[in-house]
Structures are given as C-alpha cells and as structure tokens.
Amino acid sequence: MSLNPNWTVYSTSINGVVQAARALGAPVAELLAQVGVNSALLTEAETRHPVSALYDFYQLAAACTSDDIGIFAGRIGYISRINLQLYTCGVCDTFRDYLNLMPSVLQFAGDIGEVLIRREGELIRLDWVPLSPHSARWRFQSDELLTTSAMIVDSLCVRPIPVLRAHFSYPQPADTKLLEQVFGVDLHFDQPVSCLYFDRKSLNYPLIQLDTDWSQAISRSTQYLFKGEADPVLRELRSSLVRLLPAGGLTIDKVAEVQNISRRSLQRRLAERGTQFGRVLQDLRHELALQYLSDERLSITDIAFLLGYADHGSFSKVFKAKSGNSPRDFRKR
C-alpha cells in the first residue's frame, strides 16, 4: 500500500490494536519489532509513529489471529475515548449538538482519515473517509472506526440509537457473525464507502445527564467561568465559546451567527467593554486548560480537542507561551 511517509499516528491509535492483538493471542512484542515500533514509546500517548507501522502491524496481527481484529480494536477505542465523550456530553444537550463536534475527534488519532456526518432522506449517514485512497477497500481500519462510532452513538442518549444499515467498502468476508453482532443484519459489502445509517429522528434525542463525580467536574470546568462575570454580553459570549470550542475552527463569524447578531454588532459590543474577540477567546481557553489539566482522566490530546486546537502540538505551543511551561510539565508540577 502506498502511503505518505510523513503521515503519522499517535501511540493511542496503535495501542488499541496492540491490546486487541494481545487478547487474541498474537506475539505482540515480535510483531512490533517487525514493523519498527519501539514498545517503550507506546506508553507516551502523544508520541507519533509512521502510519505505515500501524497498517503493517494490523496485517501481521490479523494473519495470526482473526480478520475481525478491527472490531476488537474498535471496542477498545470506544472505552479509551469514554472520558472525552463524557466531557463532551457536558457541553451538549442533544444528539444533534454532539454530532456537530464528532467529526473533529478523529484528527487526534493521527493521519488516517475522518468521520463525516450527512443526512440522507429520513436517515443520518456516518461515513468513514480514509486519508489515503489506496486504503479505501482496506477492512481493518473501517471495522475499527465504525465499531467505535456505533458504540459511541448508542451510548449517548437515554433512548438507544441502533445502526439501521451498514455499508462496507471491502468484499464480503466468509464469516459475518461478529459484524452482525455489532452492526445488525442489514449489511452491504463492496460499497463505494464504509458508512453507518441511523434514524434521523434521533437528532433531537436528549443526551444522558451525568449525576456522578463527572458532572461535578464538568460543572466546575465550565460554570465557574461565568460566576464572576456580571456583564451579560461577556457572560453570553464565554458561554457560547465553551459550547463551540470542541468543533474547532472557531471564528467571530460563527459565534455571531449562533448568537443571532452580526459580526459588526458583536465587535462593537466588545469594543465598548474595552476588549476584543481574540482576547476573550485566548483567556477562556487558558482558564479551561488549567481546569482540564487538573483532571488526570483527560489526556493532553483530549484537552487540545476540547479547546478547539488543530492538534496536540498547537495547544502545547500556545500554553507554553502563556504559562512558561508545557502542558505535560505543568501537569507534573
């Protein structure tokens, strides 16, 4: 398979496959050595490795275990992302709100692809779009990402959101039992794209409201930011920013649209208060970063996503410029 040699993935992307391979009885240490991955570096979640190493490891592990290994890795991926999902639920009200954030998540796995959400009649379609067109018909990554996505979707709301139909870009395997357990019986193979279909009515389903320590942590992470803000304009702006940050690419135009005012009006209101949009955004991001870093359950990559940065490196650079320490060093201190 031809891959860009500059493409990389985080250790977390490889660790899920490693754990699945180990559970299925593969000689993991031997296979990692064959693909040139230093197992000691896998303990550092933000360390990056060649995408080719992930693909090669998948191939070797499947050859000595099962072609269903992507499904096992997808289940592990769901659990490894559960902390991030819970925090995301804390700033969303409905499944529709959550879907507006979901496409951004995969960029933190590395250079492998993304999930795209679209409507198709009375259904919602969730597409897996690999970065490399050469891997479009490759099974393992499709199975992993669709499994993780299906489990996340079905766990967010009080009402279940089952997969109604599943398409796979690869040929039908001889044994589809495990695929049917995960995605139901309406399976279609040799399709142009790997995707899942859900009922469009689920868009308005309310998300599960947390009533554990998580809800208190999330409340501290957001609500405290507004207690000392008496000005209604600044309070509303900061509240909007908290909800919009994880989607990434945040601009004053997006915020103005959400608040149903013009960009000019928002700029004027902020100028009257002696501040600017960029300054409010920067200050809020730093306050949230300090709060999130105090919670060890969130990785630095998770925090970068929640704050709307393009990647872990961008967040680290901005945070160090502001505080004098990298996020990792700050957390250790």
C-alpha positions as CSV (number, residue, x, y, z in Angstrom):
1,M,0.0,0.0,0.0
2,S,1.4,3.4,-1.0
3,L,1.3,5.8,2.0
4,N,2.8,9.3,2.5
5,P,6.0,8.7,4.6
6,N,5.2,11.9,6.5
7,W,1.9,10.7,7.8
8,T,1.9,9.7,11.5
9,V,-0.4,8.4,14.2
10,Y,-0.4,8.8,18.0
11,S,0.6,5.9,20.3
12,T,-3.1,5.6,21.3
13,S,-4.0,4.6,17.8
14,I,-1.5,1.7,17.9
15,N,-2.2,0.8,21.5
16,G,-5.8,-0.2,20.7
17,V,-4.6,-2.6,18.0
18,V,-1.8,-3.9,20.2
19,Q,-4.3,-4.6,23.1
20,A,-6.7,-6.4,20.7
21,A,-3.8,-8.4,19.2
22,R,-2.6,-9.5,22.6
23,A,-6.1,-10.5,23.7
24,L,-6.4,-12.7,20.6
25,G,-3.1,-14.4,21.3
26,A,-0.7,-12.7,18.9
27,P,3.1,-12.4,19.7
28,V,2.9,-8.6,20.1
29,A,6.5,-7.9,21.0
30,E,7.7,-9.8,18.0
31,L,5.2,-8.1,15.7
32,L,6.1,-4.6,17.0
33,A,9.8,-5.3,16.4
34,Q,9.0,-6.4,12.8
35,V,7.2,-3.1,12.0
36,G,9.9,-1.0,13.7
37,V,7.9,0.3,16.7
38,N,9.6,0.8,20.0
39,S,7.2,-0.6,22.5
40,A,8.6,1.6,25.3
41,L,7.4,4.7,23.3
42,L,3.9,3.4,23.2
43,T,3.5,4.4,26.9
44,E,3.7,8.1,25.8
45,A,0.2,8.8,24.4
46,E,1.3,11.8,22.4
47,T,4.3,10.1,20.7
48,R,3.8,9.8,16.9
49,H,4.6,6.8,14.8
50,P,4.5,6.2,11.0
51,V,1.1,5.4,9.7
52,S,2.7,2.6,7.7
53,A,3.7,0.9,11.0
54,L,0.1,0.9,12.1
55,Y,-1.1,-0.7,8.8
56,D,1.7,-3.2,8.8
57,F,1.1,-4.2,12.4
58,Y,-2.6,-4.7,11.6
59,Q,-1.8,-7.0,8.7
60,L,0.6,-9.1,10.7
61,A,-1.7,-9.4,13.7
62,A,-4.7,-10.3,11.6
63,A,-2.6,-13.0,9.9
64,C,-2.0,-14.8,13.2
65,T,-5.3,-14.1,14.9
66,S,-8.5,-13.0,13.1
67,D,-9.7,-10.8,10.3
68,D,-12.2,-9.4,12.8
69,I,-9.4,-7.7,14.8
70,G,-10.6,-4.2,13.7
71,I,-13.8,-4.8,15.6
72,F,-11.9,-5.8,18.7
73,A,-9.7,-2.7,18.4
74,G,-12.9,-0.5,17.8
75,R,-14.4,-1.7,21.1
76,I,-11.1,-0.8,22.9
77,G,-11.2,2.6,21.1
78,Y,-14.6,3.3,22.5
79,I,-13.5,2.7,26.1
80,S,-10.3,4.6,25.7
81,R,-12.3,7.6,24.5
82,I,-15.0,7.4,27.2
83,N,-13.6,10.2,29.3
84,L,-13.6,12.6,26.3
85,Q,-17.2,11.6,25.5
86,L,-18.4,12.3,29.0
87,Y,-16.8,15.8,28.9
88,T,-18.3,16.5,25.5
89,C,-21.7,15.5,26.8
90,G,-21.3,18.1,29.5
91,V,-21.4,20.9,26.9
92,C,-24.1,19.4,24.7
93,D,-27.8,18.9,25.1
94,T,-28.9,16.8,22.2
95,F,-27.5,14.1,19.8
96,R,-27.6,16.8,17.1
97,D,-25.3,19.0,19.2
98,Y,-22.9,16.1,19.7
99,L,-22.7,15.3,16.0
100,N,-21.6,18.8,15.3
101,L,-18.5,18.0,17.4
102,M,-17.9,14.4,16.4
103,P,-16.2,14.9,13.0
104,S,-13.3,16.7,14.7
105,V,-12.4,13.9,17.0
106,L,-10.5,11.7,14.6
107,Q,-7.9,14.2,13.7
108,F,-6.4,13.4,17.1
109,A,-5.9,9.8,16.1
110,G,-3.4,10.9,13.5
111,D,-3.2,11.0,9.7
112,I,-5.6,8.2,9.0
113,G,-8.9,9.8,8.0
114,E,-12.1,11.4,9.3
115,V,-15.7,10.7,10.0
116,L,-18.3,12.8,8.1
117,I,-21.9,13.2,9.0
118,R,-24.7,13.9,6.5
119,R,-28.4,13.5,6.0
120,E,-29.9,11.1,3.5
121,G,-33.7,11.2,3.4
122,E,-35.0,10.1,6.8
123,L,-31.7,8.7,7.8
124,I,-28.4,10.1,9.2
125,R,-25.3,8.7,7.4
126,L,-21.9,8.5,9.1
127,D,-19.1,8.0,6.6
128,W,-15.6,6.7,7.3
129,V,-13.3,8.5,4.8
130,P,-9.7,7.3,4.9
131,L,-7.0,9.8,4.2
132,S,-5.3,7.5,1.7
133,P,-7.5,6.5,-1.3
134,H,-5.3,3.3,-1.5
135,S,-6.8,2.1,1.8
136,A,-10.5,2.7,0.9
137,R,-11.1,-1.0,0.5
138,W,-9.0,-2.0,3.5
139,R,-11.0,-3.8,6.1
140,F,-9.3,-3.3,9.5
141,Q,-9.5,0.5,9.8
142,S,-13.1,0.6,8.5
143,D,-14.2,-2.0,11.1
144,E,-12.3,-0.2,13.9
145,L,-13.7,3.3,13.3
146,L,-17.2,2.1,12.5
147,T,-17.3,-0.1,15.6
148,T,-16.1,2.8,17.8
149,S,-18.6,5.2,16.2
150,A,-21.6,2.8,16.6
151,M,-20.8,2.2,20.3
152,I,-20.4,5.9,21.0
153,V,-23.7,6.8,19.2
154,D,-25.7,4.1,21.0
155,S,-24.4,5.1,24.5
156,L,-25.0,8.9,24.4
157,C,-28.8,9.2,24.8
158,V,-31.4,7.7,27.1
159,R,-33.0,6.2,24.1
160,P,-31.0,3.7,22.1
161,I,-29.7,4.7,18.7
162,P,-29.1,1.4,16.8
163,V,-27.4,1.0,13.5
164,L,-30.2,0.6,10.9
165,R,-27.9,-0.3,7.9
166,A,-24.2,-0.7,7.4
167,H,-22.1,-0.4,4.3
168,F,-18.6,-1.7,3.9
169,S,-16.1,-0.8,1.1
170,Y,-14.5,-4.3,1.2
171,P,-15.7,-7.6,-0.1
172,Q,-18.0,-9.8,2.0
173,P,-15.9,-12.0,4.3
174,A,-16.7,-15.7,4.7
175,D,-17.8,-15.2,8.3
176,T,-20.0,-12.2,9.2
177,K,-21.3,-13.3,12.6
178,L,-19.3,-10.7,14.6
179,L,-20.2,-8.0,12.1
180,E,-23.8,-8.8,12.6
181,Q,-23.5,-8.7,16.4
182,V,-22.1,-5.1,16.1
183,F,-24.0,-3.6,13.2
184,G,-27.1,-5.7,12.8
185,V,-28.1,-8.0,9.9
186,D,-28.6,-5.3,7.2
187,L,-25.0,-5.4,5.9
188,H,-23.9,-4.5,2.4
189,F,-20.4,-5.1,1.0
190,D,-18.3,-3.8,-2.0
191,Q,-19.9,-0.4,-1.4
192,P,-18.3,2.9,-2.5
193,V,-17.8,4.0,1.1
194,S,-17.9,2.4,4.5
195,C,-20.7,4.0,6.4
196,L,-23.5,3.6,9.0
197,Y,-27.1,4.7,8.9
198,F,-29.2,5.9,11.9
199,D,-32.7,7.2,12.3
200,R,-32.9,10.9,11.6
201,K,-35.4,11.3,14.5
202,S,-32.5,10.6,16.9
203,L,-31.1,14.0,16.2
204,N,-33.4,15.5,18.8
205,Y,-32.8,12.8,21.5
206,P,-31.5,14.4,24.7
207,L,-28.1,13.3,25.9
208,I,-27.7,11.4,29.2
209,Q,-27.3,13.8,32.0
210,L,-24.5,12.8,34.4
211,D,-25.2,12.8,38.1
212,T,-21.8,11.5,39.3
213,D,-18.4,13.0,40.1
214,W,-18.1,13.6,36.4
215,S,-21.0,16.1,36.4
216,Q,-19.4,18.0,39.2
217,A,-16.1,18.0,37.4
218,I,-17.6,19.3,34.2
219,S,-19.7,21.9,36.1
220,R,-16.5,23.2,37.8
221,S,-14.8,23.2,34.4
222,T,-17.5,25.5,32.8
223,Q,-19.9,27.2,35.2
224,Y,-17.2,28.7,37.4
225,L,-16.0,30.7,34.4
226,F,-19.2,32.8,34.5
227,K,-19.8,33.3,38.2
228,G,-17.5,36.4,38.4
229,E,-18.8,37.8,35.1
230,A,-21.5,40.4,35.7
231,D,-21.6,41.8,32.2
232,P,-24.3,39.9,30.2
233,V,-22.6,40.3,26.9
234,L,-19.3,38.8,28.1
235,R,-21.1,36.1,30.0
236,E,-23.1,35.0,27.0
237,L,-20.0,35.1,24.8
238,R,-18.0,32.9,27.1
239,S,-20.9,30.5,27.4
240,S,-21.2,30.3,23.6
241,L,-17.4,29.7,23.3
242,V,-17.4,26.8,25.7
243,R,-20.0,25.0,23.6
244,L,-18.4,25.8,20.3
245,L,-14.7,25.2,21.1
246,P,-14.5,21.4,20.5
247,A,-15.8,21.8,17.0
248,G,-12.6,23.6,16.1
249,G,-12.1,26.4,13.6
250,L,-13.8,28.9,15.8
251,T,-14.3,32.4,14.4
252,I,-16.1,35.5,15.4
253,D,-18.5,35.0,12.5
254,K,-19.5,31.5,13.8
255,V,-20.1,32.9,17.3
256,A,-22.1,35.9,15.9
257,E,-24.3,33.5,13.9
258,V,-25.0,31.4,17.0
259,Q,-25.9,34.5,19.0
260,N,-28.1,35.7,16.1
261,I,-26.3,39.0,15.7
262,S,-24.0,40.5,13.1
263,R,-20.2,40.3,13.3
264,R,-20.1,44.1,13.5
265,S,-22.5,44.2,16.4
266,L,-20.5,41.7,18.4
267,Q,-17.3,43.6,17.7
268,R,-18.9,46.9,18.7
269,R,-20.2,45.5,22.0
270,L,-16.8,44.1,22.8
271,A,-15.1,47.3,21.9
272,E,-17.5,49.2,24.3
273,R,-16.2,46.9,27.0
274,G,-12.5,47.5,26.2
275,T,-11.8,44.1,24.8
276,Q,-11.7,42.0,21.6
277,F,-13.0,38.6,20.5
278,G,-9.5,37.2,20.2
279,R,-8.6,38.3,23.8
280,V,-11.8,36.8,25.3
281,L,-11.1,33.5,23.4
282,Q,-7.5,33.3,24.5
283,D,-8.3,34.0,28.1
284,L,-11.1,31.5,28.2
285,R,-9.0,28.8,26.6
286,H,-6.3,29.3,29.2
287,E,-8.7,29.1,32.1
288,L,-10.2,25.9,30.7
289,A,-6.8,24.5,30.1
290,L,-5.8,24.9,33.7
291,Q,-9.0,23.2,34.8
292,Y,-8.7,20.3,32.4
293,L,-5.1,19.7,33.2
294,S,-6.0,19.2,36.8
295,D,-8.1,16.2,35.8
296,E,-5.8,13.2,35.1
297,R,-8.5,11.3,33.3
298,L,-8.1,13.6,30.3
299,S,-5.1,13.2,28.1
300,I,-3.4,16.3,26.7
301,T,-4.7,15.3,23.3
302,D,-8.2,15.2,24.7
303,I,-7.7,18.7,26.2
304,A,-6.4,20.0,22.9
305,F,-9.7,18.8,21.2
306,L,-11.9,20.2,23.9
307,L,-10.2,23.6,23.5
308,G,-10.6,23.6,19.7
309,Y,-6.9,23.4,18.7
310,A,-5.9,21.7,15.5
311,D,-3.6,19.2,17.3
312,H,-1.7,18.5,20.4
313,G,1.3,20.5,19.2
314,S,-0.6,23.7,18.6
315,F,-2.1,23.6,22.1
316,S,1.3,22.9,23.7
317,K,2.9,25.8,21.9
318,V,0.2,28.3,22.9
319,F,0.0,27.1,26.5
320,K,3.8,27.3,27.0
321,A,3.9,30.8,25.6
322,K,1.2,31.8,28.1
323,S,2.3,29.9,31.2
324,G,6.0,29.3,30.7
325,N,5.6,25.5,30.9
326,S,4.4,22.8,28.5
327,P,1.1,21.2,29.4
328,R,2.9,18.0,30.4
329,D,5.4,19.8,32.7
330,F,2.6,21.9,34.2
331,R,0.6,18.8,35.0
332,K,3.6,17.2,36.7
333,R,4.1,20.3,38.8
